[in-house]
Amino acid sequence: MRIVLRQEFPLGRFHATPWRVNPFDDPHGEWPPSPWRLVRAVTARWYQWAREVEQAPDLAELERLQAALCKSTYTFHLPADARKGSPLRQYHPTEFGWRPAEKKKAGTRSYGTSLVQDNYWCVPPEAPVWWFIESDSWTLELVRVLEQCLARMGYFGRAETLTRIRVATPQETIPASNCTLVEKRTEGAVPVLIPLEHAMRIDIERTTDDPETVKRTVPLGAGVLYAVRPSRTVARERKRVPAHRPDCHLMQFALGWNVAPDFCAIVRLTSRFRGAVLHELLRLKTGDASTTWTRVGREVRESIADMIGKDANSKPLKGHRHTEFLAWCEDRQPTRLVVWRGLRAFDADEQEAILLAASRDISWAAAGSDVDEWKVRLVPLDRDVPAPPGFNGQASVVWESVTPYVPPRHHLRGGKEREGELMVEQISRELQRRGISVQVEVKSVGLPTWVSVHVPRREANKRAFIGDRRGQMIRLRFAAPVTGPVRLGHSSSFGLGLFRPVLEHSPASI
């Protein structure tokens, strides 16, 4: 008769160490579960069942059950995703006494400790282990006794291994065996304890500290066969496929750090993030992680033009079509990084590239030996997080600086303001180019501050740029409400010159 058992491990782990094997020296772990362990576990549960029925135990019945288990052959179907877990080590209390042992030198009495290693196998809770047990010694009566014992089996192996085990029904879909026990060891096979045909009840019920077995690596009544495990599937990280958000013009990331980024280092942060986004986007477009913009073909260059801000001929895009990388600040401290594009929504590749770039820490330090020491972590914010003020379509008459405004042209020469290049004139001209023709009043707030600016490579190759540029916090009052976002001046696509709306009744308004 053939019996099929279905065994599950609801907590996803099978904790066990082979008989008298030092856990620190166990190279394989017990997998598959040994038939010897099953015989002993069924025996223990039979005694539990006998106590429940409150009648004298029929030891002859137990011995017939044990004989059927010992004379059976065993094969298994093991889950393909099972893996040997990393051992857990912890200290357990031992005997209570003086510490140290010499009483005269001791100051306290306490429990001793012993380092214990817990070996286990990770088993998917939804993937059962199937036992195939076959012998001519089985009868329907013994199968019913076995079912009663299995119904009372709450754990298997160590006590933390919760289990559910039962006899499978004919209606279930039972897979074919993929693990056999053989006498001769082959490459990759592991030892498994099995009961011998002539095993006695006294042998099955012995403990590891029994004088007859204390020095035996194989207990009396048991033997060793070798299990040929199924080949393991290759473990691969599941590719994260972010959801493509249609009509996505804005992506936000919260900034986390150990050391807060300097207010003057905003552009270094945003420009490095932009570089990481372009690297990921080129990799997605070409499949080559080492490629650069100069090495790809014209078609690829055109496909990423809106992200990089220039066409296939390296000419800057006109009409503010390009993507902008901005930093939102609270009390002069960057708290969010914002990726914004107004005319065309981000497509699936662009959204994925932005998220992939955000998965790595970004440095805000100046170039040098410590550039990798000062970094921020970017945490994606979902669409339920409101857009920053000015990006939500809110109109306002008064706008104030979030980040310093840097004039695109030098407005000072010899300490004096250049004619036609006053800040108010430069701001008015830029607003006109951006389609905002409303008359504006400009007021400086506080003292100027030095900030890093973005220098395109095409300009850096023409002339050397030394130092930062002087920025100024600004407050703008328009003759009529203006809809944002408002960002002006040098490096405005990299976080400088960003403004927020101010309510008319706010004390900050002018």
C-alpha positions in Angstrom: 0.0 0.0 0.0 1.1 3.5 -0.8 0.5 6.4 1.6 1.0 10.0 0.7 1.5 12.6 3.4 1.1 16.4 2.9 3.2 18.4 5.3 3.2 22.2 5.5 5.3 24.7 7.6 3.0 27.7 8.2 5.8 29.9 9.5 8.0 29.2 6.5 10.8 27.4 8.5 11.8 23.9 9.4 14.2 24.0 12.4 16.1 20.7 12.9 19.6 19.3 13.4 20.4 15.7 12.5 20.8 13.2 15.3 23.8 14.0 17.6 25.3 16.4 15.0 27.0 19.5 16.4 25.0 22.5 15.1 28.2 24.5 14.5 29.5 21.7 12.3 26.4 20.8 10.4 27.1 21.4 6.7 23.8 20.3 5.2 21.0 20.8 7.7 18.3 18.1 7.8 16.6 18.3 4.5 14.5 16.4 3.5 13.1 15.7 7.0 14.3 12.3 8.0 12.0 9.3 8.2 13.6 8.4 11.5 12.3 11.7 12.9 8.8 11.0 11.5 8.7 7.6 13.2 9.7 9.1 16.6 7.2 11.9 16.2 4.4 9.5 15.3 5.3 7.4 18.3 5.1 10.4 20.7 1.7 11.4 19.3 0.4 7.9 19.7 1.1 8.1 23.4 -0.7 11.4 23.5 -3.7 9.9 21.8 -3.6 6.9 24.3 -3.8 9.3 27.2 -6.7 11.2 25.7 -8.9 8.1 25.3 -8.2 7.2 29.0 -7.7 3.5 28.5 -4.8 1.1 28.8 -2.5 1.7 25.8 -2.4 -1.1 23.3 1.3 -1.4 22.9 0.8 -4.1 20.3 -1.0 -1.7 18.1 1.9 0.9 18.5 4.4 -1.8 17.6 2.4 -2.7 14.4 2.4 0.9 13.4 6.1 1.3 14.1 6.8 -1.9 12.1 4.9 -0.6 9.1 6.8 2.7 9.2 10.1 0.9 9.6 9.5 -1.5 6.7 8.4 1.2 4.3 10.4 2.9 1.6 10.4 6.7 1.5 10.6 9.3 -1.4 9.7 13.0 -1.3 8.5 15.9 -3.4 10.4 18.9 -2.0 9.6 22.5 -2.8 11.9 23.9 -5.4 12.2 27.2 -3.6 13.3 25.8 -0.3 16.7 27.3 0.9 19.0 26.7 3.8 18.7 29.7 6.0 21.5 31.7 7.7 22.1 30.2 11.1 20.8 32.1 14.2 23.1 32.3 17.2 21.9 33.2 20.7 22.9 32.7 24.3 20.8 30.3 26.4 20.8 30.2 30.2 22.4 27.2 31.9 23.0 26.3 35.5 22.6 28.8 38.4 25.7 29.3 40.5 28.6 31.5 41.5 30.3 33.5 38.7 33.2 32.8 38.6 33.0 29.3 40.0 35.4 30.0 42.9 33.1 31.1 45.7 35.7 33.2 47.5 36.3 35.3 44.4 32.7 35.6 43.4 30.6 38.8 43.8 27.3 37.5 42.5 25.3 34.4 41.7 23.7 34.1 38.3 22.8 31.8 35.5 25.6 30.7 33.1 25.2 31.1 29.4 25.7 28.7 26.5 26.0 29.8 22.8 23.5 27.9 20.7 23.2 27.8 16.9 19.8 27.3 15.3 20.0 25.8 11.8 16.9 25.8 9.7 15.5 25.6 6.2 13.3 28.3 4.7 10.2 26.6 3.2 7.5 28.6 1.4 4.3 28.2 3.6 2.2 27.6 0.5 4.5 24.9 -0.9 4.0 21.5 1.0 6.4 18.7 1.4 5.0 15.5 0.0 6.0 12.1 1.7 5.5 8.9 -0.4 5.5 5.9 2.0 5.1 2.4 0.6 5.0 -1.0 2.2 3.0 -4.3 2.2 2.7 -4.0 6.0 0.0 -1.2 5.9 -3.6 -1.9 6.5 -6.6 0.4 6.6 -6.7 0.1 10.3 -3.1 1.2 10.7 -3.7 4.1 8.3 -6.5 5.3 10.6 -4.2 5.0 13.6 -1.6 7.0 11.7 -4.2 9.7 10.9 -5.0 10.1 14.6 -1.3 10.5 15.4 -0.7 13.1 12.6 -3.7 15.1 13.7 -2.0 15.7 17.1 1.3 16.7 15.6 1.7 20.4 16.2 5.4 20.8 15.6 8.1 18.8 13.8 11.8 19.0 14.7 12.4 21.8 17.2 9.4 23.2 19.0 9.4 26.4 17.0 8.7 24.5 13.8 4.9 24.6 13.6 3.6 22.1 11.1 0.4 20.7 9.6 0.6 17.1 8.4 -2.0 14.7 7.2 -2.7 11.9 4.8 -3.5 13.2 1.4 -6.9 12.4 -0.2 -7.3 10.9 -3.7 -9.0 14.0 -4.9 -5.9 16.2 -4.4 -3.4 16.9 -7.2 -0.3 15.1 -6.0 3.0 15.8 -7.7 5.6 13.2 -8.7 8.5 12.6 -6.3 11.7 14.6 -7.0 13.9 13.3 -4.1 14.9 9.7 -3.6 16.9 7.9 -1.0 19.8 5.8 -2.3 22.4 3.6 -0.6 25.5 4.9 -2.4 26.5 8.5 -2.0 26.8 10.5 -5.1 27.9 14.1 -5.7 25.5 16.5 -4.1 23.7 13.8 -2.1 23.2 14.3 1.7 22.9 11.8 4.6 19.4 11.0 5.9 18.5 8.8 8.9 16.0 6.1 8.1 14.5 3.4 10.4 15.8 -0.2 9.9 13.3 -3.0 9.3 14.2 -4.8 12.6 14.1 -1.6 14.7 12.5 -2.2 18.1 10.2 0.0 20.1 12.9 0.5 22.7 15.3 1.7 20.0 12.8 4.2 18.6 12.0 5.7 22.0 15.7 6.2 23.1 16.9 9.7 23.9 20.2 11.2 22.8 21.6 10.9 26.4 20.8 7.2 26.6 24.0 5.3 27.7 23.5 2.9 24.7 23.5 5.8 22.2 25.4 8.6 23.8 28.5 8.0 21.7 26.8 6.8 18.5 26.5 9.1 15.5 23.8 6.7 14.2 21.2 5.6 16.8 20.3 2.0 17.4 17.6 0.9 15.1 18.4 3.4 12.4 20.6 3.5 9.3 21.8 6.1 6.8 20.7 6.6 3.2 21.6 9.5 0.9 19.0 11.9 -0.4 19.4 13.2 -4.0 17.8 16.6 -3.7 16.1 18.3 -6.7 18.2 20.9 -8.5 17.5 24.4 -7.1 16.1 27.1 -9.2 18.4 30.1 -9.7 17.5 32.8 -7.2 17.0 36.1 -9.1 15.9 39.4 -7.8 12.4 40.2 -9.0 12.6 43.3 -11.2 10.6 46.2 -9.8 8.2 47.4 -12.4 7.0 50.8 -11.2 3.5 51.7 -12.2 3.4 54.1 -15.2 1.4 57.2 -14.1 -0.3 58.8 -17.1 -0.2 62.5 -17.4 2.7 62.7 -14.9 4.4 66.2 -15.0 5.7 66.2 -11.4 7.6 63.7 -9.3 8.6 64.4 -5.7 11.2 62.9 -3.3 11.6 63.6 0.4 15.3 64.1 1.4 16.8 62.3 4.3 20.3 62.8 5.6 22.7 62.5 8.5 24.1 65.9 7.8 21.7 68.4 6.2 22.7 69.8 2.8 24.1 73.3 2.7 21.6 75.9 1.4 24.3 77.0 -1.1 24.8 73.4 -2.4 21.4 73.0 -3.9 22.6 73.0 -7.5 25.3 70.4 -6.8 22.6 68.1 -5.5 20.1 68.6 -8.3 22.7 68.4 -11.1 24.1 65.1 -9.8 20.7 63.7 -9.5 20.0 64.8 -13.1 23.3 63.0 -14.2 22.1 59.8 -12.5 18.7 60.1 -14.2 20.3 60.5 -17.6 22.6 57.5 -17.0 19.6 55.3 -16.1 17.6 56.6 -19.1 20.4 55.8 -21.5 20.8 52.4 -20.0 17.1 51.7 -20.5 17.2 53.0 -24.1 20.3 51.1 -25.2 20.7 48.2 -22.7 24.4 49.3 -22.2 25.2 50.6 -18.6 28.5 52.2 -19.8 27.1 54.2 -22.7 27.1 58.0 -22.8 25.2 60.7 -24.7 28.2 61.3 -27.0 28.3 57.6 -28.0 24.7 56.9 -28.8 23.0 57.4 -32.1 20.9 60.3 -33.3 17.6 58.5 -32.7 18.4 57.8 -29.0 19.5 61.5 -28.6 16.2 62.7 -29.9 14.3 60.4 -27.6 15.9 61.9 -24.5 16.1 65.5 -25.7 13.3 66.7 -23.3 15.2 65.1 -20.4 18.7 66.4 -21.2 17.6 69.8 -22.5 19.3 69.7 -25.9 18.7 68.2 -29.3 20.7 65.7 -31.2 23.0 68.4 -32.5 23.7 69.5 -28.9 21.7 72.7 -29.3 19.7 73.9 -26.3 16.0 73.4 -26.6 13.8 76.4 -26.9 10.4 77.1 -25.3 11.3 75.6 -21.9 10.5 72.1 -23.1 13.3 70.5 -20.9 13.0 68.7 -17.5 13.8 70.8 -14.5 15.3 69.4 -11.2 14.4 71.7 -8.3 14.8 71.7 -4.6 12.0 72.8 -2.3 13.3 74.4 0.9 11.7 75.2 4.3 13.6 77.7 6.5 16.5 77.7 4.1 16.9 73.9 4.3 16.2 71.6 1.4 13.4 69.1 2.3 12.2 67.9 -1.2 13.7 67.3 -4.6 11.1 68.0 -7.4 11.4 66.8 -11.0 9.1 68.9 -13.2 8.2 69.3 -16.8 5.3 71.4 -18.0 4.8 70.8 -21.7 5.0 67.0 -22.1 4.3 64.4 -19.4 7.0 61.9 -18.4 6.7 58.6 -20.3 7.2 55.1 -18.8 11.0 55.0 -19.4 11.5 58.5 -18.0 9.5 57.7 -14.8 11.5 54.4 -14.3 14.8 56.2 -14.9 13.9 58.8 -12.3 12.9 56.2 -9.7 16.1 54.1 -10.4 18.3 57.1 -9.9 16.5 57.9 -6.7 17.3 54.5 -5.3 21.0 55.5 -4.8 22.3 58.2 -2.4 23.3 61.5 -4.0 26.2 63.6 -2.8 25.9 67.4 -2.3 29.5 68.0 -1.4 31.9 69.8 -3.6 34.2 67.8 -5.8 37.1 66.4 -3.7 38.2 63.5 -1.5 35.1 63.8 0.7 32.5 64.0 -2.1 31.1 60.5 -1.2 30.8 61.4 2.5 28.0 63.9 2.4 25.0 62.3 0.8 21.2 62.5 0.9 18.7 59.7 0.5 15.7 60.2 -1.7 12.4 58.7 -0.7 9.7 58.7 -3.4 6.4 60.5 -2.5 3.2 59.1 -4.1 0.6 61.1 -5.9 -1.4 61.6 -2.7 1.2 64.0 -1.4 0.2 67.5 -2.5 2.4 69.4 -4.9 4.5 72.2 -3.5 2.8 75.6 -3.5 3.1 77.1 -7.0 3.0 73.7 -8.7 -0.7 73.2 -8.0 -2.1 75.8 -10.3 -2.6 78.3 -7.5 -2.5 82.0 -8.7 -1.1 84.7 -6.5 -0.1 88.4 -6.7 2.8 88.1 -4.4 5.6 85.5 -4.8 8.7 85.1 -2.6 11.9 83.3 -3.0 12.3 79.7 -1.9 15.9 79.6 -3.2 18.2 82.6 -4.0 17.8 84.3 -7.4 21.0 84.7 -9.4 20.9 87.1 -12.3 21.7 85.4 -15.5 23.9 88.5 -16.5 26.3 90.3 -14.2 24.4 93.4 -12.9 27.4 94.9 -11.2 30.6 96.2 -12.7 33.2 97.8 -10.4 30.7 97.7 -7.6 28.2 99.8 -9.6 25.0 98.5 -11.2 25.2 98.3 -15.0 22.8 100.3 -17.1 20.1 98.0 -18.5 21.1 95.1 -16.3 19.5 95.9 -13.1 17.9 92.9 -11.4 14.4 94.3 -11.9 15.1 94.7 -15.6 16.5 91.2 -16.0 13.6 89.8 -14.1 11.1 91.7 -16.3 12.7 90.5 -19.5 12.8 86.9 -18.3 9.1 87.0 -17.3 8.3 88.3 -20.7 10.1 85.4 -22.3 8.1 83.0 -20.1 4.9 84.5 -21.2 4.2 86.6 -18.1 3.6 90.2 -19.3 2.1 91.5 -16.0 3.9 94.5 -14.5 6.0 93.5 -11.5 7.5 95.2 -8.5 10.8 93.7 -7.2 12.1 93.9 -3.7 15.3 92.4 -2.2 14.9 90.5 1.1 17.9 90.2 3.4 21.6 90.1 2.4 23.0 88.5 -0.7 24.4 84.9 -0.3 26.9 82.9 -2.3 25.5 79.8 -4.0 26.8 77.2 -6.4 25.5 77.5 -10.0 25.3 75.1 -12.9 27.9 75.6 -15.6 27.1 73.6 -18.8 30.0 71.7 -20.2 29.9 73.6 -23.4 30.6 76.8 -21.5 33.0 75.3 -19.0 35.2 74.2 -22.0 35.3 77.8 -23.3 36.4 79.5 -20.1 37.3 78.6 -16.6 34.7 79.4 -13.9 36.1 80.1 -10.5 33.9 80.3 -7.4 30.2 80.6 -6.8 27.7 83.3 -7.8 26.0 85.8 -5.6 22.3 85.2 -5.1 19.6 87.3 -3.5 16.2 86.4 -1.9 13.5 88.3 -3.8 9.9 89.2 -3.3 7.7 89.9 -6.4 4.4 91.7 -6.5 2.5 91.5 -9.8 -0.2 93.9 -10.9 -2.5 90.8 -11.4 -2.5 87.2 -10.1 0.1 85.0 -11.8 0.0 81.2 -12.0 3.1 79.2 -11.2 5.5 77.6 -11.1 7.7 80.7 -11.1 11.5 80.1 -11.4 13.8 82.7 -12.7 17.5 83.5 -13.3 20.7 81.5 -13.6 20.4 77.8 -12.9 16.6 78.1 -12.5 16.3 74.6 -14.0 18.5 73.3 -11.2 16.8 74.7 -8.2 17.8 78.4 -8.0 15.4 81.3 -8.4 12.4 79.2 -7.3 9.4 81.2 -5.9 6.3 80.3 -3.8 3.0 82.1 -3.7 2.1 84.3 -0.7 -1.5 85.1 0.3 -2.3 88.7 0.3 -3.3 88.8 4.0 0.0 87.0 5.1 2.4 89.1 7.2 5.1 88.2 4.7 3.3 90.0 1.9 4.2 93.5 0.9 
